[in-house]
């Protein structure tokens, strides 16, 4: 009697976790280009540093240098993308105007 109850509870917990994770992931914005560059550069630098240095110290140094370089490259990519986006907005100004409605208020003054 206890085993089926445990299995059902585990299944329900798993399904709830899966549901909440899928809802949370739709709201995430994503990782920045700097973060992507740092991760890729750090991983690549650690591999190359480990192969060249044949020890953990080389991998740590390579990872640190790769992460720094990857961050810089990712930052430059972000800046270039923003520059392209600004140029597109200047070339197409009609697409980015937010239409607002103007409300006017009139007051009526009556004298007795």
Sine and cosine of phi, psi and omega as CSV:
sin_phi,cos_phi,sin_psi,cos_psi,sin_omega,cos_omega
0.00,0.00,-0.56,0.83,-0.04,-1.00
-0.97,0.26,-0.58,0.81,-0.05,-1.00
-0.90,0.44,-0.74,0.67,0.02,-1.00
-0.88,0.47,-0.59,0.81,0.02,-1.00
-0.91,0.42,-0.66,0.75,0.03,-1.00
-0.90,0.43,-0.68,0.73,0.01,-1.00
-0.90,0.44,-0.65,0.76,0.02,-1.00
-0.91,0.41,-0.68,0.74,0.03,-1.00
-0.89,0.45,-0.66,0.75,0.03,-1.00
-0.90,0.43,-0.64,0.77,0.01,-1.00
-0.90,0.43,-0.70,0.71,0.02,-1.00
-0.89,0.45,-0.68,0.73,0.02,-1.00
-0.89,0.46,-0.67,0.75,0.02,-1.00
-0.89,0.45,-0.70,0.71,-0.01,-1.00
-0.91,0.41,-0.63,0.78,0.05,-1.00
-0.91,0.42,-0.66,0.75,0.03,-1.00
-0.90,0.44,-0.68,0.74,0.01,-1.00
-0.89,0.45,-0.66,0.75,0.00,-1.00
-0.92,0.40,-0.72,0.70,-0.01,-1.00
-0.92,0.39,-0.59,0.81,0.02,-1.00
-0.92,0.39,-0.64,0.77,0.00,-1.00
-0.93,0.36,-0.55,0.83,0.05,-1.00
-0.94,0.33,-0.62,0.78,-0.01,-1.00
-0.93,0.36,-0.55,0.84,-0.06,-1.00
-0.96,0.28,-0.41,0.91,0.02,-1.00
-0.96,0.30,-0.37,0.93,-0.03,-1.00
-1.00,-0.02,-0.22,0.97,-0.05,-1.00
-0.96,0.29,0.57,-0.82,0.00,-1.00
-1.00,0.08,-0.56,0.83,-0.01,-1.00
0.88,-0.47,0.10,-1.00,-0.02,-1.00
-1.00,0.02,0.58,-0.82,-0.05,-1.00
-0.96,0.28,0.33,-0.95,0.07,-1.00
-0.87,0.49,-0.54,0.84,0.05,-1.00
-0.91,0.42,-0.67,0.74,0.01,-1.00
-0.91,0.42,-0.67,0.74,0.04,-1.00
-0.88,0.47,-0.69,0.72,0.00,-1.00
-0.89,0.45,-0.65,0.76,0.01,-1.00
-0.92,0.40,-0.65,0.76,-0.01,-1.00
-0.92,0.40,-0.75,0.66,-0.02,-1.00
-0.91,0.40,-0.69,0.72,0.01,-1.00
-0.91,0.42,-0.64,0.77,0.02,-1.00
-0.91,0.42,-0.68,0.73,0.01,-1.00
-0.91,0.41,-0.72,0.69,0.01,-1.00
-0.90,0.43,-0.66,0.75,0.03,-1.00
-0.91,0.42,-0.60,0.80,0.02,-1.00
-0.92,0.40,-0.65,0.76,0.02,-1.00
-0.91,0.42,-0.75,0.66,-0.02,-1.00
-0.91,0.42,-0.67,0.74,0.02,-1.00
-0.89,0.45,-0.63,0.78,0.05,-1.00
-0.92,0.38,-0.61,0.80,0.02,-1.00
-0.95,0.32,-0.65,0.76,-0.02,-1.00
-0.97,0.26,-0.72,0.69,-0.08,-1.00
-0.99,0.11,-0.29,0.96,-0.02,-1.00
0.84,0.54,0.45,0.89,0.07,-1.00
-0.41,-0.91,0.03,-1.00,-0.05,-1.00
-0.95,0.33,-0.56,0.83,0.00,-1.00
-0.87,0.49,-0.68,0.74,0.04,-1.00
-0.90,0.44,-0.62,0.79,0.02,-1.00
-0.92,0.40,-0.64,0.77,0.01,-1.00
-0.92,0.40,-0.70,0.72,0.01,-1.00
-0.91,0.42,-0.71,0.70,0.03,-1.00
-0.88,0.47,-0.63,0.77,0.04,-1.00
-0.91,0.43,-0.66,0.75,0.00,-1.00
-0.92,0.40,-0.71,0.70,0.01,-1.00
-0.91,0.41,-0.68,0.73,0.02,-1.00
-0.89,0.45,-0.64,0.77,0.01,-1.00
-0.91,0.41,-0.67,0.75,0.04,-1.00
-0.89,0.45,-0.72,0.70,0.02,-1.00
-0.90,0.43,-0.65,0.76,0.02,-1.00
-0.90,0.43,-0.60,0.80,0.04,-1.00
-0.90,0.44,-0.69,0.72,-0.01,-1.00
-0.89,0.45,-0.70,0.71,0.01,-1.00
-0.90,0.44,-0.67,0.74,0.04,-1.00
-0.90,0.45,-0.60,0.80,0.03,-1.00
-0.92,0.40,-0.66,0.75,0.04,-1.00
-0.90,0.43,-0.60,0.80,0.05,-1.00
-0.91,0.42,-0.67,0.75,0.02,-1.00
-0.89,0.45,-0.69,0.73,0.00,-1.00
-0.90,0.43,-0.64,0.77,0.03,-1.00
-0.91,0.41,-0.64,0.77,0.04,-1.00
-0.90,0.44,-0.65,0.76,0.03,-1.00
-0.91,0.41,-0.61,0.79,0.02,-1.00
-0.90,0.43,-0.67,0.74,0.05,-1.00
-0.90,0.44,-0.65,0.76,-0.01,-1.00
-0.91,0.42,-0.67,0.74,0.03,-1.00
-0.90,0.43,-0.65,0.76,0.02,-1.00
-0.90,0.44,-0.64,0.77,0.02,-1.00
-0.91,0.42,-0.64,0.76,0.00,-1.00
-0.92,0.40,-0.59,0.81,0.06,-1.00
-0.92,0.40,-0.60,0.80,-0.02,-1.00
-0.97,0.24,-0.42,0.91,-0.03,-1.00
-0.80,-0.60,0.94,0.35,-0.10,-1.00
-0.94,0.33,-0.42,0.91,-0.06,-1.00
-0.92,0.38,-0.43,0.90,-0.09,-1.00
-0.98,0.19,-0.24,0.97,-0.11,-0.99
-0.87,-0.49,0.26,0.97,0.08,-1.00
-1.00,0.06,0.78,-0.63,0.06,-1.00
-1.00,0.07,0.83,-0.56,-0.02,-1.00
-0.98,0.20,0.84,-0.54,0.04,-1.00
-0.88,-0.48,0.56,-0.83,0.04,-1.00
-1.00,-0.10,0.71,-0.71,0.02,-1.00
-1.00,-0.07,0.74,-0.68,0.05,-1.00
-0.94,-0.35,0.69,-0.72,0.04,-1.00
-0.92,-0.40,0.60,-0.80,0.00,-1.00
-0.91,-0.42,0.75,-0.67,0.06,-1.00
-0.89,-0.47,0.67,-0.75,0.03,-1.00
-0.89,-0.45,0.66,-0.75,0.00,-1.00
-0.93,-0.37,0.81,-0.58,-0.01,-1.00
-0.95,-0.30,0.81,-0.59,0.03,-1.00
-0.91,-0.41,0.67,-0.75,0.03,-1.00
-0.93,-0.37,0.62,-0.78,0.02,-1.00
-0.99,-0.17,0.00,0.00,0.00,0.00
